[in-house]
């Protein structure tokens, strides 16, 4: 289909704002020009993209489908511009959860910064699931993510850095009741403390319980592993945490769970389609060589 890219650009800003007027202001053109361009695009595609009302517009079903794809295209373009702008300027953007940053990445950051003090490292702290989405959209160089074994994601290459285990933990008082081993039936007799649902770790836990015909229904849903550990120390329930996070903790006991939870990986997550900058490659090589 021979359609000028400018028409898609005008459609994108119109759909983003749901306003011909705001789109015209952002594009520095007239409202009439925007309206005519949308009509032209609708004619070329032979679909209706907007429902027009007296004081507002809204996307049709066809318009919504087109917007989802055009939005991705614009995200890729913006990401490419950002990469080109900083390609050789010694700057990288990394996504990682608070837990991975605190308990895994800090030593690497310290050594890398000492070796390359001129390199600026931008760290976006967020759950692994959001990091994977941003990589798919080309909005960061790479991520360090926690994933389940054999898990794959569209347009993302995973490079394993280390294996780790999710462990079941209890505080001093509760340990007197649970002992050092529980099965899933026994586990459900106690309050459970987990991460919130918007994380890969919580999805891993939900899938694990579901695979044995159980439903994970935690009493407490926390925003970080550190909070889970503090709740467990206060004997408010049984928690789940990355094994590395409790190595030097006092007042915490691990419980052997039957059946055991599968091991997981901390991995590099990089785009399969967008090239890495020299600086990002340097950081990845640094981490691989320091393992």
C-alpha positions as CSV (number, residue, x, y, z in Angstrom):
1,X,0.0,0.0,0.0
2,X,1.5,3.3,-1.1
3,X,0.8,5.5,2.0
4,X,2.9,8.5,2.9
5,X,4.4,8.0,6.4
6,X,3.3,11.5,7.3
7,X,-0.3,10.3,7.3
8,X,0.5,7.7,10.0
9,X,2.3,10.4,12.0
10,X,-0.8,12.6,11.9
11,X,-3.0,9.6,12.8
12,X,-0.7,8.7,15.7
13,X,-0.8,12.2,17.3
14,X,-4.6,12.4,16.7
15,X,-5.2,9.0,18.3
16,X,-2.8,9.8,21.2
17,X,-4.7,13.0,22.1
18,X,-8.1,12.0,20.8
19,X,-8.3,15.6,19.5
20,X,-7.7,17.1,16.0
21,X,-6.9,20.4,17.7
22,X,-4.2,19.1,20.1
23,X,-2.7,17.0,17.2
24,X,-2.5,20.1,15.1
25,X,-0.8,22.1,17.9
26,X,1.8,19.4,18.4
27,X,2.5,19.0,14.7
28,X,2.4,22.8,14.0
29,X,-0.2,22.5,11.3
30,X,-3.8,23.5,11.0
31,X,-6.7,21.6,12.4
32,X,-8.2,21.4,8.9
33,X,-5.0,19.8,7.6
34,X,-5.2,17.1,10.3
35,X,-8.8,16.4,9.5
36,X,-8.1,16.1,5.8
37,X,-5.1,13.8,6.4
38,X,-7.2,11.5,8.5
39,X,-9.9,11.4,5.8
40,X,-7.2,10.6,3.3
41,X,-5.8,7.8,5.4
42,X,-9.2,6.3,6.0
43,X,-9.8,6.4,2.2
44,X,-6.5,4.6,1.4
45,X,-7.1,2.0,4.1
46,X,-10.9,1.7,3.3
47,X,-11.8,1.8,7.0
48,X,-13.2,4.2,9.5
49,X,-10.6,5.1,12.1
50,X,-12.5,7.6,14.3
51,X,-16.0,8.0,15.5
52,X,-16.7,11.7,15.3
53,X,-19.0,13.4,17.8
54,X,-19.9,17.1,18.3
55,X,-17.1,17.8,20.9
56,X,-14.9,14.7,20.8
57,X,-13.6,11.9,18.8
58,X,-12.9,8.3,19.7
59,X,-11.1,5.4,17.9
60,X,-13.2,2.8,16.1
61,X,-12.2,-0.9,16.6
62,X,-10.1,-0.7,13.4
63,X,-8.6,2.6,14.5
64,X,-7.6,1.0,17.9
65,X,-5.9,-1.9,16.1
66,X,-4.0,0.5,13.8
67,X,-3.0,2.7,16.8
68,X,-1.4,-0.2,18.7
69,X,0.8,-1.0,15.7
70,X,1.7,2.6,14.9
71,X,2.5,3.3,18.5
72,X,5.0,0.4,18.5
73,X,6.6,1.8,15.3
74,X,7.0,5.3,16.9
75,X,8.4,3.7,20.1
76,X,11.0,1.9,17.9
77,X,11.9,5.1,16.1
78,X,12.3,7.1,19.3
79,X,14.4,4.3,20.7
80,X,16.6,4.2,17.6
81,X,17.1,8.0,17.9
82,X,18.1,7.7,21.5
83,X,20.5,4.9,20.7
84,X,22.1,6.9,17.9
85,X,22.3,10.0,20.1
86,X,24.3,8.1,22.8
87,X,25.8,5.3,20.7
88,X,29.4,6.3,21.4
89,X,29.0,8.8,24.2
90,X,29.5,6.3,27.1
91,X,26.0,6.1,28.4
92,X,23.8,3.0,29.0
93,X,20.3,2.4,30.3
94,X,19.7,-0.8,32.3
95,X,16.5,-2.2,33.8
96,X,16.5,-4.3,36.9
97,X,14.3,-4.9,40.0
98,X,15.2,-3.5,43.4
99,X,16.1,-7.0,44.6
100,X,18.5,-7.7,41.7
101,X,20.1,-4.3,42.0
102,X,20.7,-4.6,45.7
103,X,21.7,-8.3,46.0
104,X,23.3,-9.0,42.7
105,X,24.3,-6.0,40.6
106,X,25.9,-3.6,43.1
107,X,29.4,-5.3,43.1
108,X,29.4,-5.2,39.2
109,X,28.4,-1.5,39.2
110,X,31.2,-0.7,41.6
111,X,33.9,-2.4,39.7
112,X,32.7,-1.2,36.3
113,X,32.4,2.4,37.5
114,X,36.0,2.2,38.9
115,X,37.3,0.9,35.6
116,X,35.2,3.3,33.4
117,X,34.4,6.4,35.6
118,X,33.4,8.4,32.5
119,X,30.5,6.1,31.7
120,X,27.0,7.2,32.8
121,X,24.8,4.3,34.0
122,X,21.1,5.0,34.0
123,X,19.2,2.4,36.1
124,X,15.5,1.9,35.9
125,X,14.2,0.1,39.0
126,X,11.1,-1.9,38.2
127,X,9.8,-5.4,38.1
128,X,11.4,-7.7,35.5
129,X,8.1,-7.9,33.5
130,X,8.1,-4.1,32.9
131,X,11.8,-4.3,31.9
132,X,11.1,-7.0,29.3
133,X,8.3,-4.8,27.9
134,X,10.6,-1.8,27.6
135,X,13.3,-3.9,25.9
136,X,10.7,-5.2,23.4
137,X,9.8,-1.6,22.7
138,X,13.5,-0.6,22.3
139,X,13.4,1.8,25.3
140,X,16.5,0.6,27.1
141,X,19.8,-1.0,26.3
142,X,19.3,-4.2,28.2
143,X,17.9,-5.6,31.4
144,X,19.0,-7.9,34.2
145,X,15.9,-10.1,34.9
146,X,14.7,-13.0,37.0
147,X,13.1,-15.6,34.8
148,X,11.9,-19.2,35.0
149,X,13.8,-22.0,33.3
150,X,13.1,-22.4,29.6
151,X,11.0,-19.2,29.6
152,X,11.1,-17.3,26.3
153,X,9.8,-13.8,25.2
154,X,9.1,-12.4,21.8
155,X,12.1,-10.6,20.2
156,X,14.2,-11.0,23.4
157,X,17.4,-13.0,23.8
158,X,18.1,-14.2,27.3
159,X,21.8,-14.9,28.3
160,X,22.0,-16.7,31.7
161,X,24.2,-15.2,34.3
162,X,23.5,-17.5,37.3
163,X,21.0,-20.0,38.7
164,X,19.1,-19.3,41.9
165,X,16.4,-20.7,44.1
166,X,13.2,-19.2,45.5
167,X,13.1,-20.4,49.1
168,X,10.4,-20.6,51.8
169,X,11.3,-18.6,54.9
170,X,9.8,-18.2,58.4
171,X,10.7,-16.2,61.6
172,X,11.9,-17.5,64.9
173,X,8.5,-18.1,66.6
174,X,6.7,-19.5,63.6
175,X,9.6,-21.9,63.0
176,X,8.7,-23.6,66.3
177,X,5.3,-24.6,64.7
178,X,6.4,-25.4,61.2
179,X,9.7,-27.2,61.7
180,X,12.1,-27.3,58.7
181,X,9.8,-29.1,56.2
182,X,6.3,-28.5,54.9
183,X,4.2,-29.9,52.0
184,X,1.7,-27.7,50.1
185,X,-1.2,-28.9,52.2
186,X,0.5,-27.9,55.4
187,X,1.8,-24.6,53.9
188,X,-1.8,-23.5,53.2
189,X,-2.5,-23.6,57.0
190,X,-0.3,-20.5,57.5
191,X,-0.5,-16.9,56.3
192,X,1.7,-16.4,53.2
193,X,3.6,-13.3,52.2
194,X,4.5,-12.8,48.5
195,X,5.3,-10.1,46.0
196,X,2.4,-8.3,44.2
197,X,1.0,-9.7,41.0
198,X,2.8,-7.4,38.6
199,X,6.1,-9.3,38.9
200,X,7.6,-12.3,37.1
201,X,8.4,-13.8,40.6
202,X,4.7,-13.7,41.6
203,X,3.7,-15.3,38.3
204,X,6.3,-18.0,38.8
205,X,4.8,-18.7,42.3
206,X,1.2,-18.7,40.9
207,X,2.2,-21.1,38.2
208,X,4.0,-23.4,40.6
209,X,1.0,-23.7,42.9
210,X,-1.3,-24.1,39.9
211,X,0.8,-27.0,38.5
212,X,-0.1,-28.9,41.7
213,X,-3.8,-27.9,41.6
214,X,-3.4,-25.3,44.4
215,X,-4.3,-21.6,44.3
216,X,-1.8,-19.2,45.9
217,X,-3.8,-16.9,48.1
218,X,-1.4,-14.8,50.2
219,X,-2.4,-12.9,53.3
220,X,0.0,-10.1,52.4
221,X,1.2,-8.9,49.0
222,X,4.3,-6.7,49.2
223,X,6.2,-4.4,46.8
224,X,9.7,-5.7,47.6
225,X,11.5,-8.7,48.9
226,X,13.1,-6.6,51.7
227,X,9.5,-6.0,53.1
228,X,8.7,-9.7,52.8
229,X,11.8,-10.4,54.9
230,X,10.8,-7.9,57.6
231,X,7.3,-9.2,57.7
232,X,8.7,-12.8,58.1
233,X,11.0,-11.6,60.9
234,X,7.9,-10.2,62.7
235,X,6.4,-13.7,62.4
236,X,3.4,-12.5,60.4
237,X,3.5,-15.4,58.0
238,X,5.6,-17.6,55.7
239,X,7.4,-15.7,52.9
240,X,9.2,-16.5,49.7
241,X,12.4,-14.9,48.7
242,X,15.5,-15.2,46.4
243,X,18.0,-17.4,48.3
244,X,20.7,-14.7,47.9
245,X,18.7,-12.2,49.9
246,X,18.8,-14.2,53.2
247,X,22.4,-15.3,53.3
248,X,23.4,-12.9,56.0
249,X,19.9,-12.4,57.6
250,X,19.4,-13.2,61.3
251,X,16.0,-14.3,62.7
252,X,15.2,-16.2,59.5
253,X,14.8,-19.9,58.9
254,X,14.4,-21.7,55.6
255,X,11.9,-24.5,55.1
256,X,12.3,-27.4,52.7
257,X,9.1,-27.4,50.6
258,X,7.7,-30.6,49.2
259,X,7.5,-30.6,46.2
260,X,10.5,-28.3,45.8
261,X,10.2,-25.2,43.6
262,X,12.2,-25.3,40.3
263,X,15.3,-23.2,40.0
264,X,15.3,-19.9,38.2
265,X,17.8,-17.7,36.3
266,X,19.2,-14.2,36.5
267,X,19.8,-13.3,32.9
268,X,20.7,-10.6,30.5
269,X,17.7,-9.6,28.4
270,X,18.6,-7.9,25.1
271,X,16.7,-7.1,22.0
272,X,17.0,-9.6,19.1
273,X,16.4,-6.8,16.5
274,X,18.2,-3.7,17.9
275,X,22.0,-3.5,18.1
276,X,23.8,-2.8,21.4
277,X,26.1,0.2,21.7
278,X,29.8,-0.3,22.3
279,X,29.3,0.8,25.9
280,X,26.5,-1.7,26.6
281,X,28.7,-4.4,25.1
282,X,31.5,-3.4,27.4
283,X,29.3,-3.6,30.4
284,X,27.9,-7.0,29.4
285,X,31.4,-8.4,28.8
286,X,32.5,-6.9,32.2
287,X,29.7,-8.9,33.9
288,X,30.4,-12.1,32.1
289,X,34.1,-12.0,32.8
290,X,33.5,-11.2,36.5
291,X,31.2,-14.1,37.1
